[in-house]
């Protein structure tokens, strides 16, 4: 083994770490939601009704990130955590991907709302600018934080064993299943959605995010921005047509990048950066 390969292997968190990652991620989220599902009166009396803005709901949403931080620290201490967090500063990617994120995603929601027939029914569902800014801020600090876990750790681990398209689909299935308890609880945003449509949406989103992640050489920042764009409260309600369009977009991306998506050569499998990557 060459010195470079040895260094690369030394910095990798092994594939077997996926098990504790999932145990922590599901344990926190399903534990919190499960208590509210099976003990609603007791939990409500102790902590109040669980809504999408409840601190315990935020804790459940942050579970993948918490799991990733714990495992990074256990593998490489605080120094490794600092290096890991620097991946949230990676921003370099092709113009085409930035066009997709900034122009393509809004067009998917506008197009989906047009197909649904409600594009001009409620174009801006906020009573005030302050209400809009609060909603955008909450969306920015909630779901996107998941990406420290899903794309920051789980995806590189899966890509150690699988080609990107399969790693993306596996992670999408795990990601979709992880959300399931929220569909059983009134007061959450998911309780108003169709789980089947949401699950297939997770598969397509995960495949797209996988290619974006690899092309940006492991950027958590762009994965988080993609996540935020998909839940941006300014965009019109386009369900389920936004899901259909995302599935079409994922299919086109896989076809266009079929050589790289069905091979492991360009997959990002490193979790804690080293060398030049560690220095940003």
ABEGO torsion letter per residue (X at the ends): XBAAAAAAAAABBBAAAAAAAAAAAAAAAAAAAAAAAABAAAAAAAAEBBBAABAAAAAAAAAAAAAAAAAAAAAAEAAAAAAAAAAAABABBBAAAAAAAAAAAAAAAAAAAAAAGAAAABABBBABAAAAAAAAAAAAABAAAAAAAAAAAAAAAAAAABBAAAAAAAAAAAAAAAAAAAAABBGBAAAABBAAAAAAAAAAAAAAAAAAAAAAGGBAAAAAAAAAAAABAABBBAOAAAAAAAAAAAAAAAAAAAAAAABAAABBABABBBEAAAAX
